[in-house]
Amino acid sequence: MTAINAESLQARILSRRSIRRYLPDAVPETLIARLLEAAIWAPSAHNRQPWRFCVITSVETKQSLAGAMGARLRRDLARDGAPEAVIEADAGRSYQRITQAPVLIVLCLSMSDMDVYPDAARAQNEYLMAVQSTAMAAQNLLLAAHDAGLGACWMCAPLFCPDVVGATLNLPEDWQPQALITLGYPAESKEKPRKPVEMSVLWR
């Protein structure tokens, strides 16, 4: 990599932000495919590539998913004793974010090709390796989207209702929903800082 390319990559990484508002313009399938190609070139444990992607562009499917997830959110918040106004605000915000994004990508992992251990400790570590691998694929996708002039946002909501997501989308049984990435041409810009790197690093 030349110095110019290195500077360009650094600039792309530092300028990426989570974008939640999008223009209504459709994103070409060829561009979505390009982002997914970038995603699958992430490193993965044992090179097993446990990531799986469900791409949603249908308005009806977005509405079905948002409605089902919202129903679970309302139930959970009500069980927590949250005020009705808070419940409706949270559920409404979630529904809007999901249905107004031109593209949704449900990020899943599969343990089908990962190693199997008889003890709980190593089995849990193997699962965490798959989670980390899948998250790295998502980061590749987010950076590729930003580089292509798109906005995107990582939503962790599927972790709280994986059964709802799986059933609504009729996902294969071994696909475990991990996150929901909203994607589209940005209708907002953001400038959010980071803590100084010194706060997160130890030198030994």
C-alpha positions in Angstrom: 0.0 0.0 0.0 1.4 3.4 -0.9 1.5 6.3 1.5 -1.3 8.0 -0.4 -3.6 5.0 -0.1 -2.8 4.6 3.5 -3.8 8.2 4.1 -7.0 7.7 2.2 -7.9 4.7 4.2 -7.2 6.5 7.5 -9.4 9.4 6.4 -12.2 7.1 5.5 -12.1 5.3 8.9 -12.0 8.6 10.8 -14.8 10.2 8.9 -17.3 7.3 9.1 -20.4 8.0 11.3 -23.6 6.2 12.2 -26.3 7.6 9.9 -30.0 7.0 10.7 -31.8 9.2 8.2 -31.7 8.4 4.5 -33.0 9.8 1.2 -35.7 7.6 -0.4 -33.5 6.8 -3.3 -33.0 3.0 -4.0 -29.6 1.5 -3.6 -28.6 -0.5 -6.7 -28.3 -4.2 -6.2 -24.9 -4.2 -7.8 -23.7 -1.8 -5.1 -25.2 -3.8 -2.3 -23.4 -6.9 -3.7 -20.1 -4.9 -3.7 -20.6 -4.2 0.0 -21.3 -7.8 0.8 -18.2 -8.8 -1.2 -16.1 -6.4 1.0 -17.8 -7.9 4.1 -16.8 -11.5 3.4 -13.1 -10.6 3.1 -12.9 -9.9 6.8 -10.8 -12.3 8.9 -12.5 -15.1 10.7 -11.7 -17.8 13.2 -10.2 -20.8 11.4 -11.3 -19.1 8.2 -14.7 -20.7 8.7 -16.5 -17.5 7.6 -19.6 -17.8 10.0 -21.3 -14.7 8.8 -24.7 -14.8 7.0 -26.6 -11.8 5.5 -30.3 -11.4 4.8 -30.8 -8.4 2.5 -34.2 -6.7 2.7 -35.5 -4.1 0.2 -39.2 -5.0 0.2 -41.4 -2.4 1.9 -43.8 -5.1 3.1 -40.9 -7.2 4.7 -39.5 -4.1 6.4 -42.9 -3.3 7.9 -43.5 -6.9 9.0 -40.1 -7.0 10.7 -40.4 -3.6 12.3 -43.9 -4.5 13.6 -42.8 -7.8 15.0 -39.8 -6.4 16.7 -41.8 -3.5 18.0 -44.3 -5.8 19.6 -41.6 -7.6 21.5 -40.0 -4.3 22.5 -43.3 -3.1 23.9 -43.8 -6.3 25.8 -40.3 -6.2 27.3 -40.6 -2.5 28.3 -44.0 -3.0 29.8 -42.6 -5.9 31.9 -39.9 -3.5 33.0 -42.5 -1.1 34.2 -41.7 1.6 31.8 -44.3 4.4 31.3 -46.6 4.0 28.3 -45.2 7.2 26.8 -41.7 5.9 26.9 -42.7 2.6 25.5 -44.5 4.2 22.5 -41.6 6.6 21.9 -39.0 3.8 21.8 -41.2 1.5 19.7 -42.1 4.3 17.3 -38.5 5.4 16.9 -37.4 1.8 16.2 -40.2 1.3 13.6 -39.3 4.5 11.8 -35.6 3.7 11.6 -36.3 0.2 10.2 -39.0 1.1 7.7 -37.6 4.3 6.3 -34.2 2.8 5.4 -34.0 1.8 1.7 -32.0 -1.3 2.6 -31.8 -3.5 5.7 -29.1 -6.1 6.2 -29.8 -8.6 8.9 -26.4 -9.8 10.1 -26.4 -13.4 11.4 -23.9 -16.0 12.3 -23.9 -19.8 11.8 -22.1 -22.3 14.0 -22.5 -25.0 11.4 -18.8 -24.9 10.3 -17.2 -24.0 13.7 -15.4 -26.5 15.9 -17.4 -28.5 18.5 -16.2 -29.0 22.0 -17.6 -31.3 24.7 -17.0 -28.7 27.5 -19.0 -25.5 28.1 -15.9 -23.3 28.4 -14.4 -24.1 25.0 -17.8 -24.2 23.4 -18.4 -20.6 24.6 -15.1 -19.5 23.4 -15.8 -20.9 20.0 -19.1 -19.1 19.9 -17.4 -15.8 20.8 -14.9 -16.4 18.0 -17.8 -16.6 15.6 -19.4 -13.5 17.0 -16.1 -11.6 16.7 -15.7 -12.8 13.1 -19.2 -11.7 12.2 -18.7 -8.3 13.7 -15.5 -7.8 11.7 -17.4 -8.6 8.5 -19.9 -5.9 9.5 -17.2 -3.4 10.0 -15.9 -4.1 6.5 -19.4 -3.6 5.2 -19.8 -0.3 7.1 -16.5 1.1 5.8 -17.3 0.0 2.3 -20.7 1.7 2.5 -19.1 4.9 3.7 -16.5 4.7 0.9 -19.3 4.3 -1.6 -21.0 7.5 -0.4 -23.7 5.6 1.5 -24.8 6.0 5.1 -25.3 3.1 7.5 -26.1 2.3 11.1 -25.5 -0.7 13.2 -28.5 -1.7 15.4 -28.2 -4.4 18.0 -31.9 -4.9 18.5 -32.0 -8.4 16.9 -30.0 -9.7 19.9 -33.0 -9.0 22.1 -35.5 -10.8 19.9 -33.6 -13.3 17.6 -36.6 -15.7 17.6 -38.8 -12.9 16.3 -36.4 -11.9 13.6 -35.8 -15.5 12.5 -39.5 -16.4 12.3 -40.5 -13.2 10.6 -37.8 -13.6 7.9 -38.1 -17.4 7.7 -34.3 -17.6 8.2 -32.5 -21.0 8.1 -32.5 -22.6 11.5 -28.8 -22.2 12.1 -28.8 -18.5 11.3 -28.5 -16.6 14.6 -29.5 -12.9 14.2 -26.8 -10.6 15.6 -27.5 -7.1 14.3 -29.5 -5.1 11.8 -27.7 -2.7 9.5 -29.7 0.1 8.0 -28.4 1.4 4.7 -29.1 4.2 2.2 -27.9 7.5 0.8 -27.5 9.9 3.8 -30.0 12.6 4.5 -28.0 13.9 7.5 -24.4 14.4 8.5 -22.8 13.9 11.8 -19.7 14.9 13.7 -19.2 13.0 16.9 -15.9 12.9 18.8 -14.0 10.0 20.3 -12.3 9.8 23.6 -8.5 10.4 23.4 -6.8 7.1 22.4 -4.6 7.4 25.5 -7.6 6.6 27.6 -8.0 3.1 26.0 -4.4 2.0 25.6 -1.7 0.5 27.8 1.9 0.4 26.6 4.1 -2.3 28.2 
